[in-house]
Amino acid sequence: MAQLLLVEDDAVLAEALARALTALGHEVTVAPTGEQALESLFEKRAPADLVLLDVMLPGIDGFEVCRKIRAKSTVPVVLLTARGDPVDMVVGLEGGADDYVVKPAEPRVLDARVKTILRRTSSSPQQHTVHTFGDLSIDSEAMIVTRGGEELHLTSTEMRLLLEFADHPGQVLSRQALLKRVWDYGFAGDSRLVDAAVARLRAKIEPDPGNPTLLRTARGLGYRLVKP
């Protein structure tokens, strides 16, 4: 059973989703606004294994809520959005969301997505390896990444993505391969998930994210992690 924080201002929809997800074995707390969601997470410190976050909220919107959550926590965030604009999707993903679901969302689809994300974020590598790429050090057992001796704070998705690259140094990994290995998608998923996650990862591991020297783009193919 997962502890879910559902952030949804539509009371009827929130109640229906909460009931359905509870029937599927989860424990659901509902917050009707972004402010109340942040209060629940950081002031009341209510437990949450994952946040289901509507984009269109009164007050601060879901994008801003996601950024505020990500500034303090690595809890997985799934955006619930009725928007089909690719720009909106990228904004949310670059703000730190782990995934998104377009509304109206079927409860069983949400349940499957929640279970997939929690399964991959809770799993750990089987072998202890320390990878080094210049001054970047990646300890796969301790799940610690340092650059120049300073520890970097990565989300679970960013950590799994970096480990996937580190386990295949110099090898180009396609977006679809990364969706399967990191997001556990057994079908053709949205490559924007990969692009946004790579952009977030570069912002943390690269001295100059605009001119990456470690996590390189193989145009038309994918990405690879190289030694500088």
C-alpha positions as protocol buffer text, in pm:
chain_id: "A"
residue {
  index: 1
  type: MET
  ca { x: 0 y: 0 z: 0 }
}
residue {
  index: 2
  type: ALA
  ca { x: 131 y: 342 z: -98 }
}
residue {
  index: 3
  type: GLN
  ca { x: 69 y: 670 z: 80 }
}
residue {
  index: 4
  type: LEU
  ca { x: -51 y: 906 z: -193 }
}
residue {
  index: 5
  type: LEU
  ca { x: -103 y: 1281 z: -176 }
}
residue {
  index: 6
  type: LEU
  ca { x: -363 y: 1380 z: -436 }
}
residue {
  index: 7
  type: VAL
  ca { x: -360 y: 1753 z: -514 }
}
residue {
  index: 8
  type: GLU
  ca { x: -685 y: 1830 z: -699 }
}
residue {
  index: 9
  type: ASP
  ca { x: -919 y: 2128 z: -662 }
}
residue {
  index: 10
  type: ASP
  ca { x: -1221 y: 1961 z: -825 }
}
residue {
  index: 11
  type: ALA
  ca { x: -1391 y: 1812 z: -518 }
}
residue {
  index: 12
  type: VAL
  ca { x: -1604 y: 1564 z: -715 }
}
residue {
  index: 13
  type: LEU
  ca { x: -1309 y: 1436 z: -919 }
}
residue {
  index: 14
  type: ALA
  ca { x: -1083 y: 1425 z: -613 }
}
residue {
  index: 15
  type: GLU
  ca { x: -1334 y: 1218 z: -417 }
}
residue {
  index: 16
  type: ALA
  ca { x: -1388 y: 978 z: -707 }
}
residue {
  index: 17
  type: LEU
  ca { x: -1015 y: 928 z: -762 }
}
residue {
  index: 18
  type: ALA
  ca { x: -945 y: 893 z: -391 }
}
residue {
  index: 19
  type: ARG
  ca { x: -1215 y: 627 z: -353 }
}
residue {
  index: 20
  type: ALA
  ca { x: -1096 y: 435 z: -657 }
}
residue {
  index: 21
  type: LEU
  ca { x: -731 y: 442 z: -554 }
}
residue {
  index: 22
  type: THR
  ca { x: -823 y: 344 z: -198 }
}
residue {
  index: 23
  type: ALA
  ca { x: -1017 y: 47 z: -336 }
}
residue {
  index: 24
  type: LEU
  ca { x: -703 y: -48 z: -528 }
}
residue {
  index: 25
  type: GLY
  ca { x: -508 y: -66 z: -202 }
}
residue {
  index: 26
  type: HIS
  ca { x: -361 y: 282 z: -153 }
}
residue {
  index: 27
  type: GLU
  ca { x: -402 y: 532 z: 127 }
}
residue {
  index: 28
  type: VAL
  ca { x: -497 y: 871 z: -17 }
}
residue {
  index: 29
  type: THR
  ca { x: -479 y: 1219 z: 134 }
}
residue {
  index: 30
  type: VAL
  ca { x: -644 y: 1497 z: -65 }
}
residue {
  index: 31
  type: ALA
  ca { x: -523 y: 1857 z: -79 }
}
residue {
  index: 32
  type: PRO
  ca { x: -742 y: 2100 z: -281 }
}
residue {
  index: 33
  type: THR
  ca { x: -471 y: 2363 z: -329 }
}
residue {
  index: 34
  type: GLY
  ca { x: -98 y: 2376 z: -383 }
}
residue {
  index: 35
  type: GLU
  ca { x: -52 y: 2569 z: -61 }
}
residue {
  index: 36
  type: GLN
  ca { x: -226 y: 2297 z: 138 }
}
residue {
  index: 37
  type: ALA
  ca { x: -21 y: 2029 z: -36 }
}
residue {
  index: 38
  type: LEU
  ca { x: 304 y: 2201 z: 60 }
}
residue {
  index: 39
  type: GLU
  ca { x: 180 y: 2249 z: 415 }
}
residue {
  index: 40
  type: SER
  ca { x: 94 y: 1880 z: 437 }
}
residue {
  index: 41
  type: LEU
  ca { x: 436 y: 1774 z: 309 }
}
residue {
  index: 42
  type: PHE
  ca { x: 666 y: 2018 z: 486 }
}
residue {
  index: 43
  type: GLU
  ca { x: 485 y: 2162 z: 788 }
}
residue {
  index: 44
  type: LYS
  ca { x: 261 y: 1879 z: 902 }
}
residue {
  index: 45
  type: ARG
  ca { x: 513 y: 1631 z: 759 }
}
residue {
  index: 46
  type: ALA
  ca { x: 236 y: 1393 z: 659 }
}
residue {
  index: 47
  type: PRO
  ca { x: 381 y: 1083 z: 495 }
}
residue {
  index: 48
  type: ALA
  ca { x: 363 y: 1061 z: 117 }
}
residue {
  index: 49
  type: ASP
  ca { x: 528 y: 801 z: -106 }
}
residue {
  index: 50
  type: LEU
  ca { x: 414 y: 981 z: -420 }
}
residue {
  index: 51
  type: VAL
  ca { x: 232 y: 1302 z: -515 }
}
residue {
  index: 52
  type: LEU
  ca { x: -40 y: 1310 z: -781 }
}
residue {
  index: 53
  type: LEU
  ca { x: -45 y: 1677 z: -877 }
}
residue {
  index: 54
  type: ASP
  ca { x: -303 y: 1856 z: -1088 }
}
residue {
  index: 55
  type: VAL
  ca { x: -156 y: 2132 z: -1303 }
}
residue {
  index: 56
  type: MET
  ca { x: -453 y: 2372 z: -1301 }
}
residue {
  index: 57
  type: LEU
  ca { x: -490 y: 2476 z: -937 }
}
residue {
  index: 58
  type: PRO
  ca { x: -620 y: 2792 z: -771 }
}
residue {
  index: 59
  type: GLY
  ca { x: -343 y: 3007 z: -625 }
}
residue {
  index: 60
  type: ILE
  ca { x: -4 y: 2866 z: -717 }
}
residue {
  index: 61
  type: ASP
  ca { x: -31 y: 2626 z: -1008 }
}
residue {
  index: 62
  type: GLY
  ca { x: 95 y: 2271 z: -1027 }
}
residue {
  index: 63
  type: PHE
  ca { x: 416 y: 2367 z: -1204 }
}
residue {
  index: 64
  type: GLU
  ca { x: 518 y: 2597 z: -919 }
}
residue {
  index: 65
  type: VAL
  ca { x: 409 y: 2343 z: -657 }
}
residue {
  index: 66
  type: CYS
  ca { x: 628 y: 2083 z: -829 }
}
residue {
  index: 67
  type: ARG
  ca { x: 928 y: 2316 z: -825 }
}
residue {
  index: 68
  type: LYS
  ca { x: 875 y: 2390 z: -455 }
}
residue {
  index: 69
  type: ILE
  ca { x: 847 y: 2020 z: -375 }
}
residue {
  index: 70
  type: ARG
  ca { x: 1158 y: 1938 z: -573 }
}
residue {
  index: 71
  type: ALA
  ca { x: 1357 y: 2211 z: -395 }
}
residue {
  index: 72
  type: LYS
  ca { x: 1309 y: 2024 z: -67 }
}
residue {
  index: 73
  type: SER
  ca { x: 1224 y: 1663 z: -144 }
}
residue {
  index: 74
  type: THR
  ca { x: 1288 y: 1375 z: -382 }
}
residue {
  index: 75
  type: VAL
  ca { x: 935 y: 1232 z: -342 }
}
residue {
  index: 76
  type: PRO
  ca { x: 810 y: 1118 z: -686 }
}
residue {
  index: 77
  type: VAL
  ca { x: 566 y: 1359 z: -853 }
}
residue {
  index: 78
  type: VAL
  ca { x: 319 y: 1266 z: -1127 }
}
residue {
  index: 79
  type: LEU
  ca { x: 146 y: 1556 z: -1301 }
}
residue {
  index: 80
  type: LEU
  ca { x: -225 y: 1525 z: -1381 }
}
residue {
  index: 81
  type: THR
  ca { x: -295 y: 1752 z: -1674 }
}
residue {
  index: 82
  type: ALA
  ca { x: -577 y: 1818 z: -1916 }
}
residue {
  index: 83
  type: ARG
  ca { x: -335 y: 2015 z: -2131 }
}
residue {
  index: 84
  type: GLY
  ca { x: -207 y: 1854 z: -2446 }
}
residue {
  index: 85
  type: ASP
  ca { x: 41 y: 2128 z: -2530 }
}
residue {
  index: 86
  type: PRO
  ca { x: 393 y: 1978 z: -2555 }
}
residue {
  index: 87
  type: VAL
  ca { x: 539 y: 2298 z: -2411 }
}
residue {
  index: 88
  type: ASP
  ca { x: 333 y: 2253 z: -2094 }
}
residue {
  index: 89
  type: MET
  ca { x: 452 y: 1894 z: -2062 }
}
residue {
  index: 90
  type: VAL
  ca { x: 814 y: 1997 z: -2092 }
}
residue {
  index: 91
  type: VAL
  ca { x: 770 y: 2279 z: -1839 }
}
residue {
  index: 92
  type: GLY
  ca { x: 635 y: 2031 z: -1586 }
}
residue {
  index: 93
  type: LEU
  ca { x: 901 y: 1770 z: -1651 }
}
residue {
  index: 94
  type: GLU
  ca { x: 1182 y: 2024 z: -1639 }
}
residue {
  index: 95
  type: GLY
  ca { x: 1036 y: 2146 z: -1310 }
}
residue {
  index: 96
  type: GLY
  ca { x: 1114 y: 1807 z: -1160 }
}
residue {
  index: 97
  type: ALA
  ca { x: 811 y: 1588 z: -1226 }
}
residue {
  index: 98
  type: ASP
  ca { x: 886 y: 1219 z: -1273 }
}
residue {
  index: 99
  type: ASP
  ca { x: 599 y: 1152 z: -1511 }
}
residue {
  index: 100
  type: TYR
  ca { x: 262 y: 1283 z: -1624 }
}
residue {
  index: 101
  type: VAL
  ca { x: -84 y: 1147 z: -1700 }
}
residue {
  index: 102
  type: VAL
  ca { x: -332 y: 1327 z: -1924 }
}
residue {
  index: 103
  type: LYS
  ca { x: -678 y: 1370 z: -1771 }
}
residue {
  index: 104
  type: PRO
  ca { x: -930 y: 1220 z: -1748 }
}
residue {
  index: 105
  type: ALA
  ca { x: -715 y: 952 z: -1586 }
}
residue {
  index: 106
  type: GLU
  ca { x: -848 y: 603 z: -1539 }
}
residue {
  index: 107
  type: PRO
  ca { x: -785 y: 487 z: -1179 }
}
residue {
  index: 108
  type: ARG
  ca { x: -629 y: 159 z: -1295 }
}
residue {
  index: 109
  type: VAL
  ca { x: -394 y: 348 z: -1526 }
}
residue {
  index: 110
  type: LEU
  ca { x: -292 y: 569 z: -1235 }
}
residue {
  index: 111
  type: ASP
  ca { x: -253 y: 263 z: -1012 }
}
residue {
  index: 112
  type: ALA
  ca { x: -24 y: 97 z: -1265 }
}
residue {
  index: 113
  type: ARG
  ca { x: 180 y: 415 z: -1306 }
}
residue {
  index: 114
  type: VAL
  ca { x: 212 y: 460 z: -930 }
}
residue {
  index: 115
  type: LYS
  ca { x: 326 y: 100 z: -881 }
}
residue {
  index: 116
  type: THR
  ca { x: 578 y: 126 z: -1164 }
}
residue {
  index: 117
  type: ILE
  ca { x: 731 y: 447 z: -1028 }
}
residue {
  index: 118
  type: LEU
  ca { x: 749 y: 322 z: -671 }
}
residue {
  index: 119
  type: ARG
  ca { x: 898 y: -9 z: -783 }
}
residue {
  index: 120
  type: ARG
  ca { x: 1178 y: 156 z: -976 }
}
residue {
  index: 121
  type: THR
  ca { x: 1246 y: 426 z: -717 }
}
residue {
  index: 122
  type: SER
  ca { x: 1273 y: 172 z: -435 }
}
residue {
  index: 123
  type: SER
  ca { x: 1498 y: -74 z: -618 }
}
residue {
  index: 124
  type: SER
  ca { x: 1872 y: -59 z: -568 }
}
residue {
  index: 125
  type: PRO
  ca { x: 2172 y: -175 z: -772 }
}
residue {
  index: 126
  type: GLN
  ca { x: 2294 y: -529 z: -712 }
}
residue {
  index: 127
  type: GLN
  ca { x: 2667 y: -462 z: -743 }
}
residue {
  index: 128
  type: HIS
  ca { x: 2880 y: -207 z: -561 }
}
residue {
  index: 129
  type: THR
  ca { x: 3063 y: 1 z: -818 }
}
residue {
  index: 130
  type: VAL
  ca { x: 3218 y: 345 z: -801 }
}
residue {
  index: 131
  type: HIS
  ca { x: 3221 y: 515 z: -1140 }
}
residue {
  index: 132
  type: THR
  ca { x: 3439 y: 818 z: -1207 }
}
residue {
  index: 133
  type: PHE
  ca { x: 3407 y: 1064 z: -1493 }
}
residue {
  index: 134
  type: GLY
  ca { x: 3660 y: 1339 z: -1435 }
}
residue {
  index: 135
  type: ASP
  ca { x: 3573 y: 1491 z: -1097 }
}
residue {
  index: 136
  type: LEU
  ca { x: 3231 y: 1325 z: -1101 }
}
residue {
  index: 137
  type: SER
  ca { x: 3208 y: 1018 z: -872 }
}
residue {
  index: 138
  type: ILE
  ca { x: 2907 y: 784 z: -867 }
}
residue {
  index: 139
  type: ASP
  ca { x: 2879 y: 530 z: -584 }
}
residue {
  index: 140
  type: SER
  ca { x: 2614 y: 280 z: -691 }
}
residue {
  index: 141
  type: GLU
  ca { x: 2579 y: 110 z: -351 }
}
residue {
  index: 142
  type: ALA
  ca { x: 2567 y: 418 z: -129 }
}
residue {
  index: 143
  type: MET
  ca { x: 2367 y: 599 z: -401 }
}
residue {
  index: 144
  type: ILE
  ca { x: 2590 y: 904 z: -358 }
}
residue {
  index: 145
  type: VAL
  ca { x: 2711 y: 1130 z: -637 }
}
residue {
  index: 146
  type: THR
  ca { x: 2983 y: 1389 z: -583 }
}
residue {
  index: 147
  type: ARG
  ca { x: 3142 y: 1647 z: -809 }
}
residue {
  index: 148
  type: GLY
  ca { x: 3473 y: 1788 z: -698 }
}
residue {
  index: 149
  type: GLY
  ca { x: 3416 y: 1625 z: -360 }
}
residue {
  index: 150
  type: GLU
  ca { x: 3081 y: 1798 z: -307 }
}
residue {
  index: 151
  type: GLU
  ca { x: 2774 y: 1579 z: -280 }
}
residue {
  index: 152
  type: LEU
  ca { x: 2501 y: 1636 z: -538 }
}
residue {
  index: 153
  type: HIS
  ca { x: 2136 y: 1586 z: -451 }
}
residue {
  index: 154
  type: LEU
  ca { x: 1962 y: 1383 z: -720 }
}
residue {
  index: 155
  type: THR
  ca { x: 1607 y: 1256 z: -733 }
}
residue {
  index: 156
  type: SER
  ca { x: 1559 y: 881 z: -758 }
}
residue {
  index: 157
  type: THR
  ca { x: 1479 y: 913 z: -1128 }
}
residue {
  index: 158
  type: GLU
  ca { x: 1790 y: 1122 z: -1192 }
}
residue {
  index: 159
  type: MET
  ca { x: 2000 y: 872 z: -998 }
}
residue {
  index: 160
  type: ARG
  ca { x: 1870 y: 575 z: -1195 }
}
residue {
  index: 161
  type: LEU
  ca { x: 1924 y: 762 z: -1520 }
}
residue {
  index: 162
  type: LEU
  ca { x: 2281 y: 853 z: -1429 }
}
residue {
  index: 163
  type: LEU
  ca { x: 2357 y: 496 z: -1319 }
}
residue {
  index: 164
  type: GLU
  ca { x: 2223 y: 365 z: -1650 }
}
residue {
  index: 165
  type: PHE
  ca { x: 2465 y: 590 z: -1837 }
}
residue {
  index: 166
  type: ALA
  ca { x: 2752 y: 510 z: -1598 }
}
residue {
  index: 167
  type: ASP
  ca { x: 2701 y: 136 z: -1645 }
}
residue {
  index: 168
  type: HIS
  ca { x: 2743 y: 186 z: -2022 }
}
residue {
  index: 169
  type: PRO
  ca { x: 3027 y: 442 z: -2047 }
}
residue {
  index: 170
  type: GLY
  ca { x: 3068 y: 593 z: -2392 }
}
residue {
  index: 171
  type: GLN
  ca { x: 2775 y: 394 z: -2528 }
}
residue {
  index: 172
  type: VAL
  ca { x: 2489 y: 577 z: -2697 }
}
residue {
  index: 173
  type: LEU
  ca { x: 2160 y: 493 z: -2527 }
}
residue {
  index: 174
  type: SER
  ca { x: 1845 y: 566 z: -2723 }
}
residue {
  index: 175
  type: ARG
  ca { x: 1547 y: 742 z: -2569 }
}
residue {
  index: 176
  type: GLN
  ca { x: 1332 y: 432 z: -2606 }
}
residue {
  index: 177
  type: ALA
  ca { x: 1595 y: 215 z: -2436 }
}
residue {
  index: 178
  type: LEU
  ca { x: 1611 y: 463 z: -2148 }
}
residue {
  index: 179
  type: LEU
  ca { x: 1232 y: 470 z: -2117 }
}
residue {
  index: 180
  type: LYS
  ca { x: 1238 y: 92 z: -2078 }
}
residue {
  index: 181
  type: ARG
  ca { x: 1537 y: 71 z: -1841 }
}
residue {
  index: 182
  type: VAL
  ca { x: 1475 y: 379 z: -1624 }
}
residue {
  index: 183
  type: TRP
  ca { x: 1099 y: 435 z: -1641 }
}
residue {
  index: 184
  type: ASP
  ca { x: 1010 y: 66 z: -1690 }
}
residue {
  index: 185
  type: TYR
  ca { x: 792 y: 140 z: -1989 }
}
residue {
  index: 186
  type: GLY
  ca { x: 737 y: -176 z: -2190 }
}
residue {
  index: 187
  type: PHE
  ca { x: 587 y: 24 z: -2475 }
}
residue {
  index: 188
  type: ALA
  ca { x: 666 y: 334 z: -2679 }
}
residue {
  index: 189
  type: GLY
  ca { x: 656 y: 607 z: -2416 }
}
residue {
  index: 190
  type: ASP
  ca { x: 702 y: 982 z: -2443 }
}
residue {
  index: 191
  type: SER
  ca { x: 1062 y: 1069 z: -2527 }
}
residue {
  index: 192
  type: ARG
  ca { x: 1012 y: 1411 z: -2367 }
}
residue {
  index: 193
  type: LEU
  ca { x: 1046 y: 1237 z: -2031 }
}
residue {
  index: 194
  type: VAL
  ca { x: 1402 y: 1145 z: -2123 }
}
residue {
  index: 195
  type: ASP
  ca { x: 1493 y: 1483 z: -2268 }
}
residue {
  index: 196
  type: ALA
  ca { x: 1362 y: 1671 z: -1964 }
}
residue {
  index: 197
  type: ALA
  ca { x: 1534 y: 1435 z: -1720 }
}
residue {
  index: 198
  type: VAL
  ca { x: 1863 y: 1467 z: -1909 }
}
residue {
  index: 199
  type: ALA
  ca { x: 1833 y: 1846 z: -1895 }
}
residue {
  index: 200
  type: ARG
  ca { x: 1778 y: 1833 z: -1517 }
}
residue {
  index: 201
  type: LEU
  ca { x: 2067 y: 1592 z: -1474 }
}
residue {
  index: 202
  type: ARG
  ca { x: 2301 y: 1809 z: -1679 }
}
residue {
  index: 203
  type: ALA
  ca { x: 2212 y: 2108 z: -1461 }
}
residue {
  index: 204
  type: LYS
  ca { x: 2351 y: 1915 z: -1165 }
}
residue {
  index: 205
  type: ILE
  ca { x: 2652 y: 1726 z: -1299 }
}
residue {
  index: 206
  type: GLU
  ca { x: 2787 y: 1959 z: -1568 }
}
residue {
  index: 207
  type: PRO
  ca { x: 3002 y: 2266 z: -1487 }
}
residue {
  index: 208
  type: ASP
  ca { x: 2838 y: 2436 z: -1787 }
}
residue {
  index: 209
  type: PRO
  ca { x: 2504 y: 2265 z: -1867 }
}
residue {
  index: 210
  type: GLY
  ca { x: 2471 y: 2466 z: -2187 }
}
residue {
  index: 211
  type: ASN
  ca { x: 2793 y: 2312 z: -2316 }
}
residue {
  index: 212
  type: PRO
  ca { x: 2796 y: 1961 z: -2172 }
}
residue {
  index: 213
  type: THR
  ca { x: 3126 y: 1774 z: -2163 }
}
residue {
  index: 214
  type: LEU
  ca { x: 3008 y: 1464 z: -1977 }
}
residue {
  index: 215
  type: LEU
  ca { x: 2653 y: 1383 z: -2086 }
}
residue {
  index: 216
  type: ARG
  ca { x: 2671 y: 1426 z: -2462 }
}
residue {
  index: 217
  type: THR
  ca { x: 2394 y: 1424 z: -2722 }
}
residue {
  index: 218
  type: ALA
  ca { x: 2425 y: 1184 z: -3013 }
}
residue {
  index: 219
  type: ARG
  ca { x: 2204 y: 1372 z: -3257 }
}
residue {
  index: 220
  type: GLY
  ca { x: 1914 y: 1165 z: -3378 }
}
residue {
  index: 221
  type: LEU
  ca { x: 2025 y: 867 z: -3167 }
}
residue {
  index: 222
  type: GLY
  ca { x: 2022 y: 944 z: -2795 }
}
residue {
  index: 223
  type: TYR
  ca { x: 2274 y: 1029 z: -2523 }
}
residue {
  index: 224
  type: ARG
  ca { x: 2604 y: 896 z: -2387 }
}
residue {
  index: 225
  type: LEU
  ca { x: 2817 y: 962 z: -2078 }
}
residue {
  index: 226
  type: VAL
  ca { x: 3186 y: 1012 z: -2153 }
}
residue {
  index: 227
  type: LYS
  ca { x: 3503 y: 1089 z: -1965 }
}
residue {
  index: 228
  type: PRO
  ca { x: 3620 y: 1448 z: -2021 }
}
